[in-house]
Amino acid sequence: MPTKKAANTAVRLTREKVLGAACDLADREGISALSIRALAVELGAKPMSLYYYVANKEEILDGLVDIVFAEIRTPGPSKGWKAEMRRRALSAREALHRHPWAVGLLESRKSPGPATLTHHEATLATLRGAGFTVQQTAHAYSLIDSYIYGFALQEAALPLAGDDIGSRARSITEHFESGQYPHMVEIATEVVLQPGYDYGNEFVYGLDLILDGLERSLNAD
């Protein structure tokens, strides 16, 4: 006969809670730390009890990707394709900032969930509704997402991040004192070390260039 504690555990667990705990664990410790056993510890449950809600780790990863896509703004035709793609990209970057482990997972799953499929369908529909051909839509979607994922990956890997960006940058620029790298010194002193510098601001600059280019391509045809 199950103990009272085990019965209470079984009652309070749901698939949503299991996946939510998996997301919290991945956010805190990275996706490599995620396992059925670690997730059971996170939930205060027995590992075998989780299999009622998720069949294996692959199903957990599918669920995590769906959680992230559910957080990304779903575009629509109401505000115009360009504004919608911009809002979507900004929202995606924010989601990837919250969940840096997701960069390499979002397009890797073979069993996408409903939020993932709905998001992709809405994005494609917005581009097609704006007049992009099927081929142009494929190009645009690939270009925008390659930029979003690439930027998120680079931003997460940069050593010049956080509140101590100034001290870190000065440490790196110590290697420039030989005078061999004048342009690197120029960028460091005139951009990176300036008050209020945030590498994340580069995202909007690049995104607007991409969207302007896509707009010209659409209007040219």
N, C-alpha and C positions, 0 to 999 in steps of 0.2 A: 504493500500500500504506500502511495507517495506521501511524503511528509507535507505538513502544512506549508513550509517554506517553498518546497518544490511546486506545490499546487499554485501558490501565489505567484511564483515566477512564471509559470505557464500562462496564467491569466493575464499578466501585465505585458507580456511580450506580444508584439505584432510585427509584421513584415516591415512596416514603416519605421518602427522603433529600432529594429535590427539594422536597417540600412542607414538610419540617422546616426546610430552609434558608430557604424563603420565609417561614415563620412567624418565624424568628429575625430576618430582615431587616425584616419589618414591625414586630416588637416594638422593634427598635433605631432604625429610621429612619422609621417610619410607612408606612401602606399606599400613599401616593402615590409612595413611592420604589421600589415593587415593579414590576419589568418583567422580561421574559425576559432582556434583556441584563444588568441588574443582578443577577439571580439566577444567571446564568452566571458572573459575576465572583465572586459569593459562593461558588460551588461549585468555582471554578477549572476550569470547563469551557467549551466553545464553545457559543454560543447555540443553534446548530442541533441539538446533541446533546440538548437538553432536550425537544425536540418529540417524542421517542420516548416520553417519560413523561407529558407534559402537552400538550394540543393548542394551548392558548392561555392568555391571562391569566384569562379567565373560568373555565376549568377549575381554574386555580390557586386562585382565590377560592373556588370551590365546595369544594375540598379543605381550604382554611384554615378555613372555617366548620365543616367536619366535625371538624377537629382540636379546635376550641374546644368543640364540643358533646360530644366524647369526654371532655373534661376535667371537664365538669359532672356532678355526681352525678345518676344516673338514679333517679327515685323508684320506690317499690314499695309494696304494701299492708301490708307486715309490721309497720311501726312506727306505723301510723295516718296518714291523709292529711295532717293538719295538721303533724305532725312531719316528714313526708317533704317537704312543700312548703317548709317552713322550711329544712330541710337543703339542698334543691335551690337555693333562692334564695341562701343564703349561699355555696354552691359556685359559682353563676353569677356572683355579684359578685366572688368571688376570681379566677375565670377572666377576667372583663372587666378586672379590675385588672392582671392579667398581660398582657392583650392589649387595650389600650384602643382600638385601631383596629377591633376587632370589633363594637363597639356598633351601628354602622349597617349591619352586614353580616349579622348572624345570621338575620334574617327576610327577607332580600332576594333570596336565591338561587332560581332557577327550576329548578335541578337538584340538589336536596338529596342528600347522601350517606347512607350507611347509619347512621352514628352520629347524624346529625341526625334521621332518620326514627324510629329506635329511641327516641331521647330523647322526641320529641313523643308517640309512641304510648304510652310508659310513663307520661308525665305525664297524658295524657287518661284512660288506664285507671285510674290511681290515683284521680282525681277521680270518675270514673263508678262505680268500685267502692265509693266512700264514700257513694254515694247521690245525688250531684248529678245533676240532669236534664241532658239534652244541652245545653239552653239555659244552665243554670247553669254547666255545665262550660266553655262558651265564654266566659261572662262572667268566671269565675274565672281562667281561663288568661290572658285578655287583661289583666285587672286586675293580676295578679301580675307578668307579664312587662313591662307598661308601667312598673310601679314599678321593677323591677330595671334595665331599660335606661335609664330616665329618671334614676335616681339615679346610675348609673355615668357617664352623660354629664355630669351636673352636677358630680359629684365630680372628674372629670378636668379640668374647666374652671375649678374654683375657684382663685383666686390664693392662698388661705390653705391651702397644702399644703406638706408637707415639714418638715424640721427647723427651718426659720427662720420658722415660723408666727407666733411672737410678734413678731418684728421687722416682718414684713409687715403684721400686724394693726395695730401701732402706727403704721406709715406711713399706713395707710388712715384710722385714727381722727384723724389730724391735720386731716382735712377737717371733723371734727365740732366743732372748737373754738368755732365761732360760737354754739353752743347751739341751733341750728335742728333738730337731729336727736337729741333726747333718748332716744328708744327704741332707736335704733341704737347709741348710746353704752352704753345699759343692757345690750344683748345682747353687745356687744363686751367690756365690762369684767366682766360677771357670768358670761359663758359662754365666749366664744371665747378670751379671754386668761387663763382659769383654767388652772392646771397640769394637764397630762394631757389637755387637750381634744383630741378627735379627731372631726372631722366624720363620719367613717365610722361612728361609734357611732349616729348618727341612723338608719342603715339598719335596724337591728334594731327600733328603736322603731316606725318606720312599718310595717315588715313585719308585726309582731305585731298592730298595729291592723287591717291588712287581713285577716289570717288569722282574727282574732277576729270580724270583721264577716262574713266568709264562713261561719264556723261558725254564727253566729246565723241567717244566711239559710237555711242547710241545715236547722237544727233547727226553724225556724219553719214549714217545709213538711212 
